[in-house]
Amino acid sequence: MSASVLYDAPGPRAKRLDRTLNWVFSLALLAVAGYIAYAFAQRGVFDDRWKILTDPPKNQEAITVWRALGRGLGATLTAAAIAAPIAIAAGSAVAIVRRGVTSTLTRRAGTVLVEFSRGLPVLMLMFLAKLVFGWSPLWSVVFGLVVYNAAVVAEILRAGLAALPKGQREAGLSIGLSTMRTTLLIELPQAVRIMLPALISQMVVLLKDTALGYIVAYEELLRVIKLNRDYFGENGRYTIPLFVVGASIYILINLLVSRLATFIERRLREGGSRGKGIEPPEIGPTGPIPQSGVGGPAREEGAAAGDPVFAAGRRPESHPIPQRRPGDAEEERRRDALNSRAEIEANRGRRGGERW
Amino acid sequence: MTTFIEEFGAIWGGFLATLSLTALSGVLSLAIGTLLATMRVSPVGPLRTVGTAYVEIVRNTPLTLIFFGFVFVLPTLGIVPGLGFQTALLALTLYTSAFVCEALRSGVNSVGIGQAEAARSIGLTFGQTLSQVVLPQAWRTAIPPLISVLIALTKNTSVAAGFAYMELVAVQRTLMTKHPQDGLFIFFGIAVMYLAITIPLGILASRVEKKVAFAR
């Protein structure tokens, strides 16, 4: 079960070594975990402070605490739910303008706008709305999220549009559609399709960024945790349980949405190449991250790579089977050049798409 | 406009604070991220698991939450990192190293399988394959994504404004409260400061990207 081509299928000696290493590192990690647990216990992490989640002090009821946390989560989701559609709509509008409008000036303006809003911290935009425009915390948060994410969405879609084969646009123009209609009717649907995973990961980023609302005094999950912590007091004794709950909620939601992105990406990659009749054979890159290669997400084709029998029907990402059609030589050369460019474009979109 | 000139001292201080925080946490997270990436491609199962778990968890955690953890949770355990620079440095390094790891790993993934197979077939060990064949090629493709990690890091230092570190956004907040009528000037002034860091990095990234693309 070697997951990587970086090392061979182990022989007897390597297997022994592997086993030893496995044991050694497992034990070392267990020791570290044990020590941490011990240190936690010494500092009273596992005492009755967890009661705040079941039977809180100060004559409060557990349901009140949980309801407060629920309200915080609701506020977090509200901000995200308002900001996400606006950001996507605005971002698409900018991307469409940058692609479909013939006036160079308008296109340049779009580029400058995108680069400017992408280059600024979200928090800075939130403070602008709050302190200069005097908006409420919720709308300040939404403002910051919308401006930044719209720019990133525009950039993702631009990469997607640039990754499409040139023939798509040429075909649209040659049947007499205007550039705007070509963009809207022909290019955009395909671009959205190939960039869907990147767009979804960007929504994870947006959801994560709602936590910045904590700093501009928007009462979202983190702020509620802080308020509860301060209310129950005792030198922040109850911070840990509340923090653990909050962190778990954040991580769980984000993991779920990230998984969704990966799932869609895989479906697109598998379904797209299997051909559904009118599907064009190749539309740009199969995934935003180069999928070939070493040490990656365990190559399923592994040992069968390049094997005509066992690998039949499967296409190792690193060795795409050239799809030749008669009279294709020139076309092919051009497509290769285009594909390598497309991959770069897609990567750029992906990078724009992650916040970090 | 005059406010901007009068308060330039404060803004410059914020700029230097942002810059030093970015530089230091950038270097640290490059080191830790490389370590994590090595763990994630290593043949040792437990190391892979730890690396993967770390990256998955940190990538799905808001940075604000990590800051919150350092400022409010660790002290209750008796660990008190110095408020301000130290906290910010720790939180940002912890957070960014996960992204550095992913950038490096995608670089490793972009090296053709044939390279590693060739290396193995002439008898190189795992360490030799990685250090002599794969990593030198992986670096080239990993540099542009790494630069955009650094750009993101520059912007992320702003979260420290919420946790008692006087960098650019914290300066912006103080100035906007002090001179509400000049808010927009202050905003654009500070925006220029950020762009002065991020735009050169972005240009560098696209230069490198073009070079790498032609070499392939």
Interface residues (C-beta under 8 A of the other chain):
Chain A: S2 A3 S4 V5 L6 Y7 D8 D18 L21 N22 F25 S26 L29 A39 F40 R43 V45 E115 F116 G119 L120 P121 V122 L123 M124 F127 L128 L131 V132 V204 K208 D209 T210 A211 L212 Y214 I215 L222 I225 K226 R229 N235 G236 R237 T239 I240 F243 G246 A247 Y250 I251 N254 L255 S258 I289 P290 Q291 S292 G293 V294 G295 G296 R299 A305 P316 S318 H319 S340 R341 I344 N347 R348 R351 G352 E354 R355 W356
Chain B: R40 V41 P43 V44 G45 P46 L47 R48 V50 E56 I57 R59 N60 T61 P62 L63 T64 L65 F68 G69 F72 V73 P75 T76 L77 G78 Y95 T96 F99 R105 S106 V108 N109 S110 V111 G112 I113 G114 Q115 A116 E117 R120 T125 F126 T129 L130 V134 T141 P144 P145 S148 V149 I151 A152 L153 K155 N156 T157 S158 V159 A161 G162 L168 V169 Q172 R173 M176 T177 P180 G183 L184 F187 I190 A191 Y194 L195 T198 I199 G202 E209 A213 R216
